[in-house]
Amino acid sequence: MNNIWIITSREYLSRVKKKSFIIMTLLAPLLIAGFYGGIGWMAMNENVGSTEKTIVVLDPTNSFKHEIENPEKLNFIFKEDFSVQDLGNSDSINGLLEVKGIIGNKLELTYQSRENLSVSENDKIQDAFRAKLKRDKLEQLGISQSSIDSLNSRVSIKEFKIDNDGNITSSNIGINTMLGMALAVLIYFFIFLYGVQVMKGVIEEKTNRIVELIVSTVKPFQLMMGKVIGIAAVGLTQIGIWVLLSGFLMTIISLFFGIEMLNTSEMQELSNNPAVAQMDSFQEQAIAAFFGLPLLKIFGTFLFYFIGGYLLYGGLFAAIGSAVDSETDTQQFMLPVTLPLVFSMMIAFSVVINDPNGTLAVWLSLIPISSPIVMMARIPFDPDPMQVVLSMTILVLTILGTIWLAGKIYRTGILMYGKKPSYKELAKWLFYKN
């Protein structure tokens, strides 16, 4: 254990002292906060960057004049005479819209301009004319718009979770899904990012022949475990800093946007809007549902699968690195390792979301190659505790077996040079005595 600790410390300190580590650790939260702030700014200034267009409308039927409301950023001007030549000679007119007439149940329009319509502009024009046609049909049927609006009833479901002791807590399927997916994605990227670092580190030491000096004083298995644990500590340090800094910066940005919104006159109008009141109610329910979750249990389980998933795949990445002489030779061995990870993410975003307690979701959360991701997607939905315990037990036993097998490949491959091994040769390495 002393040798493993020495190697772990070396791997950890040599990486956290690098300028690239420090720069990326500090830069990533700034990028996340900038991205979050950019989304918030665009949401508050959704029309920034868009220019108002003036469109001349030729309506031979004279059915739409004074009946069409101007959409946002579009200004309709109805004229009796206007040509394409007039459009070309005008700097203030952006387009010519001509009403061809109603054919069957469809209104035919033609649009001519020097610039194509955007998708949103096209939709706004269609919606404006569609609203007029709808009003005409309702009038023909003797039905008022208010009568139609009164038929639109909203249904709201307040979810509650009842535990075995009869305690009732607020629940929200949206919050559960988003939290489960976020934790699953974090584990997925952690395994990929830092597992590959283990593999590259082994290949680098092997290529530089440094490993020959190291294994003269420590056993290959100790070297492998030291590298895997050391890089895991680096990953936990980096992600911990990312979470703290990103959370702090995003909180400041959220407060800034909240103050900006309170200072706008539009908030007075929005305060009386039923839709806004309903949105506030939804936010309150979502916050209550989030804090109603067993957060300590969820994040404790997350930490277990976070480390367990990395150890399971980290040993395999180390074995791959020891078996080859360059990164280009790793491709043939990477597919069997990465495919289960990709498959787990696909299942988490499809099967688990639709039925977190279904048969397929349960079995895949027990199988160790997929359980770190699939089980984390299920955890916010409070699965059977026995399933969680069984999944953890199987994962621990599989980690021990995988590290043992990876260690046997590692101890042979770490000193192999100049030959690209096959799967058959890797299998033979497992049974070497010395």
N, C-alpha and C positions, 0 to 999 in steps of 0.2 A: 504493500500500500504506500510505503514511503516513496518508492520509485514512481508509482503512478502519480502521486501528489506532485513530485518534482516536475514531471513532464507536463502535467496539467497546468501548473503555475507558469512554466516556460511558454506553453502555447497561449495561455491567457494574456500574460504580460507582453509578449512579443507582438501580439495583434492589437491590443488596446492602446499601445504606445505609438502605433503607426499614424502618420498624418492622414492617410486615407480614411482610417476608422474614425478619427476625431471629426474630420470634415463631414463625412456622411452621417455621423451620429447627430451632429448639430444641424446639418443642412436639411435632412429629411423632415423633421418637424416644421421647419420654416416653409418647405414646399407644401406639406399637408395643410398648414394654416393658410398659406397663400391660396391654395386651391379652394379651401373652404370659404375664405373671404371673397374670392372671385365669384363663386356661385351665389353667395349672399348678395354681393353688389349687383350682379346681373339680375337677380330676382327682384331687387328693389328698383332697378333701372332697366327693366326689360326692353324698353324702347330705345335705349341708347344705341347708336350706330345705325338705326333705321331712319330713312328719310321719308317725308310725306310725299305721296304721289298724287298728281291731279289727272283724272281720267275723264275724257269726254265720252258721254253716252249718247248714242243715236238710237232713238226708240220710235220707229215708225208707227207702232201700235199706240203710243202715248198712254201706256198703262202703268208705267213705273215712275213717272215724274212726280215728285213730291211724296212718293210712297216708299222710297228706298232710303234707309238711314245710312249715313256715311260710316263705314267701318273705321276703326282706329288706323291712322296714318294713311287713309285713302280718302280722297275728295272727289265725289262724282259731280260733273257738270253736264246737265242735259242740254243738248243743242239740236236744232232741226237740220242743220247743214254743217258738215265738217268732213273733210277728206283726208286721205293719207298724205297728200301734198301739204295740206295745212299742218298736219302733225309734224312733218319734216321741217317745216319753216318755223315752228314754235319752240321756244326754249322753256316755256312754262308748262306745257302739256306733255305728260309722260306716256299716255296711251290712248287708244281709241277702242271703245267697247260698243259693239253693235248688237242690238236685239233682233234676231232673225225671226222669232216667233215661237209659239208652242207647237211642237210636233208630237202628237200622241199625248203622252203624259210628261214630256220632257221639254224644257225651255232651252232653245238653241242660242248661244252667244258666241260671238267671235271677238277676239282681242288682238290688236295690232299695236306694236310699239318697237322702239329701238332696243329695249332691254326686256328680257324675259321676266315673267312674274315669278316671285318666290313661291314656295309651297304655301306659306301662311297667307300671302296676298291672294293667291288663287282660291284658297278656302274661304277667306273673308268675303270675296266677291260672290261666290256661290251661296254662302250663308245669307248674305243680304237679299239676294233675289229669291232665294228659297223661302225666306220668312214672309215676303210679300205674297208669293203664290199660296203659301199655307193659310194666310189670313183671308185671301179671296175664297178658298175652298171652304173654310169654316163659315164664312158669311153666307155662302150658297147653301150650306146645310143648316143654317140658322143656329149655329153654335158659336158662343163667344169665347174669346181667348181665356177669359177668367174662368170659364167652366172647365176648359181643358187643364188649366193650371191647377185647379182644385182636385183633379184626379191624381196628380203626382204626389203620392204619399211616400214618406221616408220611413225606413225601418232601421232601428238601431238595436244592436244586441250588446248588452253588457255581460261580459264573461266573468265567472267566478270559479275558483278552484277550491275543492273541498278535500282536505287531507284525511288520513286515517283517524285522526283524533277529532274530526268534525269541525276543525277550524276553517273559516272561509276567507279567502284572499282574492283580490282582484286579479284578473288574467286578461291577456290580450294576445291573440294569435299573431298579429303583426310584429309586436315587440319580441315575442318568443322566436319567431322565424328569423328576424334580423339579427338578434343576438347570437343565435345558434350558427347562422351562416358566417357572421363576422369572426367568431372564434374558430370555426372550421377553416376558413380561408387563412387566418393567421397561422394555424398549425401547418397547413399545406405549404405556405411560403417559407416558414421557418425550416421545415424539413428539407425542402429543395435548396434554399439559399445556403444554409450552414452545412448540410450534408455534402454538397458539392465542394464546399471549402475544405472539408476533411479529405475528400478524394484528391483535390488539387495539392494540398499540403503533403500528402503521402507521395504523390508522383514527383513533386519538386525535390523532396528529400532523397527519394530514390534516384532521381536523375543526377543530382549533385553528389551522390555517394556519401552524403552525410549520415545516412541511416546505417552504413557499415560501422561507423564509429559508435553510434548510439547503441546498437544491439550488442556491442562488445561488453557493455556494462549493465544493460537491462534486457529483460526478456521481450520478444516481439509482442506478446499479448499485453504486457504492461505498457509498451509504447503505443499500441493501438488504443487502449483504454484511456491513456493520458491525453492523446490527441482528441478523441471523441468528447471526453468530459470537458477538456479545456476550451474547445470551440463552442460547446454548448453553453459554457459560462459566458463566453464572449457574446453569444447571441442573446442570452437572457439580459445581460447588461445593456446591450444596444437597444433591444426592444423595450426594456423598462424605461430607459431615458426617452425614447420616442414617445411612449404613452404619456409620461409625465409632462414633457415639454409641449407635445401636441395638445393635450388636454388643457394646459394652462393658456396657450396661445388662442385656442379655439374658444375658450371661455371669455377671454378679453374681447375677441372679435364679436362674439354673440352679444355681449353687453353693449358694445359700440353700436351695432345694428339696432338693438332694442332702443337705445337712447335716440338714435336717428329717426326711428319710426314714431316714437312718442312726440318728437318735435315737429312732425309734419301735420299739416292741416287735414290731410286725408284721413287721419286716424279718427277724427271726430265723426266723419261720415261712416267710416267702417265700424265704429263702435255700435251703431244702431242696426247693422246688417245682420240678419238672422244666420246667414251662412258663416260669418266670422264668429258669431257666438257659438255655433255648432262646432267650428274648428277648434275654438278654445276649449270647449268641453271634451273634444276628442283628445287634445293634447294633455288635459288634466287626467283623463282616463289612462292614456299611454304612460304618463309619468307614474301614476299610482300602480299600474300593472308592472312596470319595471322594478320599482322598489318593493313590490309585493313578491317578487321572485326570490327564491333562496339564493341570494347573490354569493354568500360565503361558500355554499356548497358548489355552486356553478363554477366559480373561479378557482376553488380548490381542485375540482375535477379537471378543469382546464389545465391547471399547472401539471397535474399528473399526466394527462395525455400529451401535453405540450412536450414534456421531457421524455415520456415513454415512447412516443412516436419518433422522436429524434434519435433516441438510443437504438431503436429497432432498425431504422434505416441508416443511421450514422455508421453502424458497424458494417453494413453491406457496402456503403460507399467507400469505407476504408479498405475493405477487401478488394473492391474493384480497382482502387488506386494502387494497391500492392501488386496486382496481377499484371499491370501494363507498364509500359515505359513512357508513354506520352498520352496527352488528353485525346488525341485523335483515335487512339486504340480503345477508348472506353465505350464507344458507341454500341458495340455488340453486346456489352454487359449492362448498359444503362436501361435498355427497354424493359427487361423483366422487373427492374426495381422501380422505375418511374410509372409504368403502366398501372399498377394497383393504386397509386396516388391519384392519377388522373381519373381513373374509374371511380374512386371514392368520392371525388369532388362532383362528378356527374351525378352519382346516386344521391349525394347530399342535396343538390340543387333541384332534383326532380322527385325521386321517390320519398325522401324524408320530409320534404316540404308538404307533399300531398297527404302522406299518412305516416307520421313519425312513430307510431306504435304498430305499424303493419308488420307482417311476417318477414318480408324482405329487409326492411329497415332494422328489425331486431337481430336477424342473423348476421347482417353485415356489420352491426355494431359489436358483435361478439368475435368475429374473425379478426385476428390481430393486424393483418396487413391493411385493413380498412377501418378498424375500430377507432383509431385516434381522430379521424375526421368525421365519420358517420355518427359515432356516439356523441361527439361534441355538438353536432347539429340537433341531436335528440334531447340533450340534457335540459335545455330550457322548458321542454314539454313534460318534465318530471317523469321519466320512465321508471319502471319497476326497479327498486333498489337492488334486488337480487340480480337483475340483469347487469346493472352497473358493476356490482362486486364481481360477478362472473367474468365480465369483460376485462376488468382490471387484472384479475388473477391470470386469465389466459394470456393477456398482454405481457405480464411480468415473466411468466414461464417461457413465452416465445422469445422475449428479449434475451433471457439467459441462454436459451438454445441457439439463437441467432448469433450472439456474440461469441459463443463457443465455436460455432462453425466458421464464422468470419475470422476468428483468431487462428484457426488451423490453416485457412487459406492465406492469411496475412503472414504467418511465420515462414511459410514456404515462398510466397510470391515476393516478399519484401527484398529478397536477395537474388531474385531471378532477373536476368538481363538478356536483351537481344532476341527474345523469343515471344511471339504472340500466342498465349495459351488459348486452348479451346475449352468448351464446357466439360469435355471428357477429362481433360487434364486437371481442371479445377476439382472435379469429383475425386480424382486420385489423390490430390493433395490432402483431402479430408481424412484419409486413412494412413498417411505417413506417420511412422512412429516418432521420428526425430526430425 
